[in-house]
């Protein structure tokens, strides 16, 4: 079947199998490999992307379901001048990543948390990221990174192309 | 001021955060163009005779190029046990031919043009198995009634040590004994296993796989496939976590290389999580019996640890790990008599490998529980019992009754720092108030004091190779045999070189995990990297300065002794004569400026520390929540606090996870019941507090950096502190011991039983 999706601001039309997962569409068809798959049960959140303003786990959405949607992946966060998104910057400054596998999904989920709650407490961040698993950091520096990003203001809860993000 | 010891943010991160890392399954290398996708058909039965494998339907399925079974791999020699002391009959077939030994045992491989086609076709391979009784748990294995390898005559893979003498505890006023379980857990690196292989016309194969040591894996490939290792180019791209489970090549990886040759096309494989949770090595899985004896004044006189190690079906690293548990049995204490003994047993389950700490957390958990049991028995504060028995501070090597030689340590100082940071007296007062009031949420305070071995010989010695080259454009390249997969060596090794050369960290590239570029290396495991790999880079930088000094002296026509390193210049200058120098880059323009070296440590190092954990336990539901974790981890001199703290944090989380939540389970028929992340309770952010880190640094004399290992301290220290805290929370209700994981059900039942219920 044919689908038209705007991925990171660029509209594209592709022929896909009806059963193709959005995560595999992004990786194999669009060549956007930052989005990782860490489980088969919607448990780990490594594949989190933003679809029409909602942070979603792309292993649990069919590409066909996003026909006509706006999808943002980690690769779409950086500005045209190479400027990192406030959440990306905060993850680096606070050492919120080690092996990097959960990171693309964690960053997208963190944007979702901040869109929902621009000034979250430690506990609210932990609850907001409960569906995103990390084996390396013990979450300590991820929580600090989200707190730090919150200090950057409303931009931390937004993605480029002025999409509204909510959870 | 030196860059060493400062919080340098990682050079790896801008790419990781904007484009993502490149893991094995992300590769788009030209050599993999047109690669087939491999899908394994695995046993769904724990133990049985394999009667037939019918591939005819699968061969007709769309996109299927080949279906490979045991008959096709008959030219491959079954994999022998990895250690000489293991029963030689316990070999591993490449694909099951007459018997399956665990749920997940590979039976066939389907090769398809597209990935989804592989999953479809794999389901069409008809496998007929005549079930045999499963062997689940060490007791069933030790009974030797059902044998995994009948030709071996036993399920015992190996035995270590002798029973304790009959009079071992004679003279002790108090003797406490307790069986305990250090349960099987799943490492779960977020990146599951993946491999890809392509053969060149020159007869060489390039293999990409997610692994903790390319050079070691290449050696295994050579042994298994009967190939000259020089014909194998092994690359570990970015690796999404390992935690010990990616040490050593898995047979699947080598089979991918063989398959690529068999079909004459590149082949790639990436398992999903449910395959990972049954196919990748698990960790821990020890049944232990501790016995501790001493006087009522708190002096401990004798300690015994007896271990039954569940090894799973085929022998892997887990088979040898009880020896590390035995080595570290005495821990931080000066007990006059220590005994340890172990058996390694085969069961019809997933094989056991290394998992963060690998043998040492098991030793510390047993010992630190034993101390608390002894303290409870004599009615003494557990901190006091520890203080009474800790080895006094020492700066000269200390040899233990089990034969380890600790480099240096001050365990009492570590414990005191942790207790002070925790506010121990006030915590006990708060606990007393809650007990007095009969609160539903009771407070538990647990502690542990640990020492561990890091940088032990992993088969590649206690050294590491490094090379360092400065280029004419002022950049530099470090080649290292370590294998970072989150640890930040690209940043850390650049800091070490920069500190001596003055070349900025951003201009230094660190290359690893490619056997053509780095043929020698020990990988990253056992907390060895900084003390051996980092020390090798440090040594290389020193040698490069000396090489440059000779060349600069000729160029400038001065005495080499008159030249000093000018870090601002990134070169050498004539002492006392500013503006007269020559840069390393200029020297490299004249002639290649390269050193290759190898650092060998005299011995392993023994980091130590103390953890205090506070939990709240709801005595009505049994649920425990860790509210504070205070940790002193002394790993010698710290190179980059940001990275060292990150290592500690991750370990604490895995320690809390094992103590509270995580456990791999099988039913009585050997079926795994935790084979997805929906069933396996991987710890999440809500189950953890932010951690309280206390600094302590006792440099080791074993390397010029003064560094000990930090990668595994977290699991070693935190696990027993959490377990002790949970039990402490309900100790006043009569509870003496609860095995890990201390789930709400276990805590609830322990309280009920202690109160005289059922």
Interface residues (C-beta under 8 A of the other chain):
Chain A: X17 X19 X20 X24 X27 X28 X31 X33 X34 X35 X36 X37 X38 X39 X40 X41 X42 X43 X44 X46 X74 X75 X77 X78 X82 X84 X88 X91 X92 X93 X95 X97 X98 X99 X100 X101 X102 X103 X104 X107 X122 X125 X126 X127 X129 X130 X131 X132 X133 X134 X135 X136 X137 X138 X139 X140 X141 X142 X143 X144
Chain B: X9 X10 X12 X13 X14 X16 X17 X18 X19 X20 X21 X22 X23 X26 X28 X115 X116 X187 X188 X189 X190 X191 X192 X238 X239 X240 X241 X243 X272 X273 X274 X485 X486 X487 X488 X642 X643 X645 X646 X649 X650 X651 X652 X653 X654 X676 X677 X678 X682 X684 X685 X686 X688 X690 X691 X714
